[in-house]
């Protein structure tokens, strides 16, 4: 399927469907509340059905409101003429920040979810542009990272995301209007992802944060095995052995990281690890754990640009070394499931 039909499907089928679902949900909400209240006593967890219903209502409502507000911004920008200007980009960043603040406030309240950070805080957070390299595991870690960068550190993220997230209507629209890239973790022949990443990392200003997930996808044991097999198929036996020794992360894909470092020579680096939700892999895992009553711990390491090697091979070695350090930190701080 070509690009245009997919774009048409997302904008003119999926987005209206989400808006319609939101309207139906609110109209029939009293009935849903009665059903959820009746189910809650027979389901494990404290008022699980009601808590999950409220999060669904919140999510769909935010989706619809964001789409409506962004339609108004598109009209106000001259039917999209100035929609990617710095002025309107700033409005979109504020819109995303406000949405994430309210959503995470509700998530903490409804799910008893706590977020703890360990590492540099303002004013010890690096001045100037930064490249943020984060492990990828668990539900919603990219949203938690965006929340932290926007709300806590007052940065404007430029993020590289998997193209599947473009099927979320609000994410699709907002990330087409601010600097971002949707990419496939398994590009087709001839697709130059490194050039796309380099273009996104070029021209960072003092409050920008370029965000990349070097693993290319969420950690799962099966994906880890495929990554190790791919390294061996490419003849990279030493890297495959090192990847086998990392049990909580995937071996990083260095191409995009090296491209970003080349494109932003003045930027320092932040490495980010997290644990708390990474053991939730399948839908059944999520259902079993909700309501969560969990703590997410985020660890930040600030790395001066002077400590990053210039040579490509040395940078790949540097990245693997840091990913091994991230793996060790996860081992020391991971949540052990004692329910089985």
Legacy VTK file of the C-alpha trace (Angstrom):
# vtk DataFile Version 3.0
C-alpha trace
ASCII
DATASET POLYDATA
POINTS 340 float
0.000 0.000 0.000
1.377 3.417 -0.941
1.894 6.368 1.380
-1.140 8.390 0.243
-3.787 5.689 0.918
-2.335 5.057 4.392
-2.407 8.795 5.143
-6.015 9.011 3.943
-6.989 6.009 6.086
-5.422 7.498 9.225
-6.883 10.980 8.783
-10.308 10.252 7.321
-11.180 6.866 8.836
-9.263 6.312 12.079
-9.505 9.890 13.410
-13.298 10.227 12.837
-13.756 6.758 14.352
-11.970 7.875 17.529
-14.120 11.006 17.715
-17.259 8.930 17.196
-16.231 6.422 19.884
-15.664 9.288 22.310
-19.106 10.741 21.658
-20.807 7.341 22.051
-18.854 6.635 25.233
-19.901 9.873 26.879
-23.547 9.443 25.856
-23.632 5.906 27.246
-21.312 6.577 30.199
-23.955 5.962 32.933
-24.516 2.440 31.586
-20.766 1.781 31.406
-20.367 2.991 34.991
-23.040 0.579 36.186
-21.409 -2.332 34.336
-17.953 -1.445 35.657
-19.232 -1.076 39.216
-20.945 -4.472 38.979
-17.800 -6.158 37.626
-15.329 -4.555 40.013
-16.133 -6.710 43.095
-15.586 -9.950 41.126
-12.341 -8.867 39.435
-8.967 -8.933 41.189
-7.585 -5.581 42.304
-9.304 -2.611 43.882
-12.117 -1.339 41.619
-10.173 -2.478 38.552
-13.001 -2.089 36.033
-13.908 1.424 37.191
-10.296 2.579 37.187
-9.663 1.228 33.707
-12.927 2.702 32.415
-11.912 6.130 33.660
-8.537 5.884 31.898
-10.234 4.875 28.643
-12.637 7.808 28.952
-9.740 10.136 29.694
-7.638 8.861 26.793
-10.407 9.101 24.184
-11.494 12.526 25.479
-7.970 13.881 25.222
-7.642 12.443 21.706
-10.826 14.177 20.596
-10.039 17.492 22.276
-6.519 17.537 20.856
-7.798 16.868 17.349
-10.358 19.659 17.708
-7.805 22.154 19.047
-5.283 21.233 16.358
-7.929 21.731 13.680
-8.469 25.225 15.095
-4.709 25.867 15.018
-4.559 24.679 11.419
-7.294 27.175 10.487
-5.630 29.957 12.507
-2.304 29.329 10.765
-3.834 30.173 7.404
-5.140 26.692 6.550
-1.770 25.203 7.443
0.365 27.904 5.784
2.312 28.753 8.981
1.566 25.608 10.998
5.258 24.587 11.167
6.523 28.046 12.078
8.317 28.470 15.434
5.299 30.273 16.875
2.842 27.461 16.150
5.426 24.789 17.030
5.684 26.394 20.476
1.904 26.243 20.861
1.928 22.549 19.964
4.681 21.827 22.497
2.629 23.624 25.167
-0.425 21.624 24.136
1.429 18.316 24.448
2.956 19.332 27.776
-0.400 20.311 29.257
-2.002 17.083 28.066
0.768 14.929 29.536
0.674 16.792 32.864
-3.049 16.160 33.286
-2.875 12.560 32.026
0.010 11.572 34.293
-1.591 13.313 37.253
-4.639 11.123 36.702
-2.510 8.017 36.103
-0.726 8.544 39.402
-4.047 9.011 41.168
-6.037 6.235 39.501
-3.284 3.628 39.123
-1.247 4.588 42.187
1.683 5.031 39.812
4.796 6.793 41.096
7.749 8.113 39.111
11.114 8.557 40.822
14.172 10.049 39.129
17.823 9.493 39.866
20.453 11.626 38.189
20.996 15.232 37.095
18.303 17.733 37.991
18.204 21.437 37.144
20.471 23.353 37.525
22.837 20.361 37.109
21.044 19.353 33.923
23.300 20.122 30.911
23.000 23.585 29.395
22.472 23.795 25.667
21.180 21.119 23.296
21.220 17.469 24.335
20.937 14.093 22.646
18.777 11.789 24.767
19.330 8.044 24.327
16.779 5.909 26.170
16.221 2.189 26.617
12.892 1.002 25.248
10.766 -1.381 27.317
7.375 -1.492 28.954
4.107 0.291 28.156
4.253 4.011 27.547
7.934 4.654 28.285
8.212 7.123 25.395
5.310 9.131 26.872
6.921 9.130 30.314
10.165 10.397 28.781
8.334 13.165 26.878
6.555 14.149 30.096
9.871 14.396 31.949
11.633 16.402 29.246
8.775 18.843 28.712
7.538 19.288 32.271
10.590 18.768 34.484
13.434 19.920 32.255
11.652 22.476 30.046
13.007 21.012 26.832
11.404 20.781 23.390
11.898 17.180 22.237
12.657 16.146 18.685
11.793 12.480 18.758
12.399 9.471 16.531
9.472 7.052 16.885
8.311 3.795 15.335
5.945 4.365 12.422
3.226 2.239 14.063
2.581 5.076 16.541
1.345 7.206 13.639
-1.912 5.214 13.804
-2.788 7.177 16.945
-4.606 10.182 15.400
-3.455 12.856 17.850
0.161 11.640 17.847
0.102 11.507 14.051
-1.095 15.101 13.688
1.014 16.747 16.388
4.266 15.056 15.358
3.767 16.132 11.748
3.829 19.742 12.981
6.868 19.722 15.272
10.313 18.298 14.477
9.928 14.491 14.628
10.360 11.393 12.479
8.312 8.233 12.185
10.613 5.459 11.014
10.468 1.718 10.470
12.830 -0.304 12.681
13.312 -2.600 9.665
13.766 -0.229 6.721
13.222 -1.278 3.140
16.131 -1.546 0.729
17.365 1.879 -0.289
15.718 3.692 2.632
18.318 5.953 4.245
17.222 6.248 7.865
20.547 7.674 9.010
20.075 10.708 6.756
16.582 11.262 8.151
17.896 11.059 11.712
20.787 13.389 10.907
18.379 15.939 9.408
16.245 15.871 12.560
19.297 16.314 14.817
20.652 19.250 12.806
20.245 22.790 14.111
19.382 22.047 17.739
19.066 25.169 19.869
19.648 25.692 23.594
16.364 24.130 24.784
16.084 21.285 22.280
16.390 17.603 23.163
16.846 15.106 20.343
15.392 11.764 21.501
16.309 8.366 20.095
15.743 4.795 21.281
18.901 2.994 20.098
17.389 -0.488 20.462
14.843 0.247 17.730
11.948 -1.377 19.592
10.605 -2.521 22.937
12.624 -5.211 24.693
11.190 -8.723 24.596
13.086 -11.998 25.000
12.136 -13.044 21.456
13.310 -9.740 19.987
16.557 -10.072 21.933
17.144 -13.495 20.375
16.449 -12.125 16.884
18.848 -9.227 17.464
21.639 -11.579 18.492
20.943 -13.810 15.473
21.045 -10.771 13.173
24.452 -9.746 14.541
25.796 -13.233 13.881
24.330 -13.225 10.370
26.223 -9.987 9.713
29.434 -11.599 10.944
29.614 -9.463 14.098
30.417 -12.321 16.468
32.055 -10.164 19.152
29.032 -7.853 19.297
26.723 -10.882 19.396
28.589 -12.262 22.402
28.309 -8.904 24.172
24.598 -8.773 23.319
24.133 -12.223 24.885
25.655 -10.920 28.111
23.071 -8.105 28.272
19.908 -9.698 29.643
17.583 -6.700 30.061
18.250 -4.639 26.922
18.589 -5.228 23.205
21.926 -4.634 21.530
21.866 -0.995 20.354
21.708 -0.170 16.662
24.525 2.352 16.314
23.733 3.865 12.913
21.169 6.387 14.090
23.165 7.308 17.199
26.319 7.958 15.181
24.340 10.005 12.642
22.852 12.145 15.434
26.268 12.686 17.056
27.707 13.790 13.702
24.773 16.136 13.035
24.868 17.807 16.486
28.569 18.269 17.312
27.889 20.719 20.162
25.305 18.600 21.982
25.965 16.764 25.223
24.340 13.362 25.780
21.851 12.056 28.322
21.542 8.314 28.785
18.222 7.224 30.294
17.291 3.895 31.851
14.083 2.999 33.628
12.550 0.077 35.401
9.229 -0.697 37.019
7.006 -1.535 34.053
9.483 -3.366 31.828
8.270 -6.795 32.943
4.867 -6.012 31.416
5.229 -7.422 27.913
1.916 -8.974 26.862
-1.707 -7.823 27.163
-2.241 -10.522 29.799
0.678 -9.065 31.795
-0.984 -5.650 31.755
-4.364 -7.072 32.741
-2.841 -9.067 35.599
-0.942 -6.077 36.985
-3.620 -3.402 36.712
-4.310 -1.449 38.862
-0.570 -1.062 39.016
0.377 0.346 42.417
3.888 0.554 40.999
6.928 2.829 41.079
8.834 3.698 37.926
12.462 4.605 38.548
14.253 6.649 35.884
18.041 6.958 35.912
19.712 9.791 34.000
23.417 10.042 33.200
24.804 13.305 31.806
27.780 12.823 29.461
29.903 15.753 28.365
30.607 15.997 24.658
34.329 16.046 25.451
34.013 12.478 26.783
32.553 11.093 23.546
35.052 9.752 20.986
35.161 11.153 17.451
35.950 7.977 15.493
32.929 5.960 14.266
34.223 2.602 15.505
35.160 4.136 18.844
31.657 5.611 19.123
30.084 2.220 18.509
32.300 0.776 21.240
31.332 3.685 23.517
27.617 3.073 22.878
27.903 -0.650 23.621
29.794 0.134 26.808
27.055 2.461 27.980
24.333 -0.049 27.094
26.154 -2.645 29.200
26.135 -0.136 32.046
22.393 0.421 31.548
21.860 -3.343 31.649
23.766 -3.592 34.924
21.739 -0.762 36.456
18.469 -2.486 35.467
19.674 -5.732 37.044
20.378 -3.887 40.308
17.091 -1.940 40.314
14.536 -4.075 38.507
11.217 -5.054 40.035
11.130 -8.769 40.851
7.732 -10.382 40.295
6.935 -12.371 43.427
3.357 -13.159 42.488
4.218 -16.566 40.972
LINES 1 341
340 0 1 2 3 4 5 6 7 8 9 10 11 12 13 14 15 16 17 18 19 20 21 22 23 24 25 26 27 28 29 30 31 32 33 34 35 36 37 38 39 40 41 42 43 44 45 46 47 48 49 50 51 52 53 54 55 56 57 58 59 60 61 62 63 64 65 66 67 68 69 70 71 72 73 74 75 76 77 78 79 80 81 82 83 84 85 86 87 88 89 90 91 92 93 94 95 96 97 98 99 100 101 102 103 104 105 106 107 108 109 110 111 112 113 114 115 116 117 118 119 120 121 122 123 124 125 126 127 128 129 130 131 132 133 134 135 136 137 138 139 140 141 142 143 144 145 146 147 148 149 150 151 152 153 154 155 156 157 158 159 160 161 162 163 164 165 166 167 168 169 170 171 172 173 174 175 176 177 178 179 180 181 182 183 184 185 186 187 188 189 190 191 192 193 194 195 196 197 198 199 200 201 202 203 204 205 206 207 208 209 210 211 212 213 214 215 216 217 218 219 220 221 222 223 224 225 226 227 228 229 230 231 232 233 234 235 236 237 238 239 240 241 242 243 244 245 246 247 248 249 250 251 252 253 254 255 256 257 258 259 260 261 262 263 264 265 266 267 268 269 270 271 272 273 274 275 276 277 278 279 280 281 282 283 284 285 286 287 288 289 290 291 292 293 294 295 296 297 298 299 300 301 302 303 304 305 306 307 308 309 310 311 312 313 314 315 316 317 318 319 320 321 322 323 324 325 326 327 328 329 330 331 332 333 334 335 336 337 338 339
